[in-house]
Amino acid sequence: MDYFDPYEEIHARVEQFRAEHGKLPRALVVSPSLYQWLCDCRKEQLEHPTAEDLRWFDTPYGRIRLVIDERLDPYEILTE
């Protein structure tokens, strides 16, 4: 894989889930390394991030809970 943009991939997965099911997924399931990367990015974006803020991913449609699955590879994102 030459280039991986986690934000782009997450938004694509959310759009795909919405198209198939007509609603937002309950959760985004990511690897520990991807979760850590997302947390690091969010900490830079938020003025005073809390642990609660880092458990959720904001989309144009609402917040989606982030879940860690250690079995996933670093570039895998699942919706449920």
BELTAFEN-V824338 format. One record per helix or strand. SS is the DSSP state (h for helix, s for strand). FROM is the first residue (numbers start at 0). TO is the last residue. Records with the same first field share a line. If there is no record, write none. Layout:
BEGIN
SS->FROM-TO ; FROM-TO
END
This chain:
BEGIN
h->5-20 ; 31-44 ; 50-53
s->26-29 ; 55-58 ; 61-67 ; 76-78
END
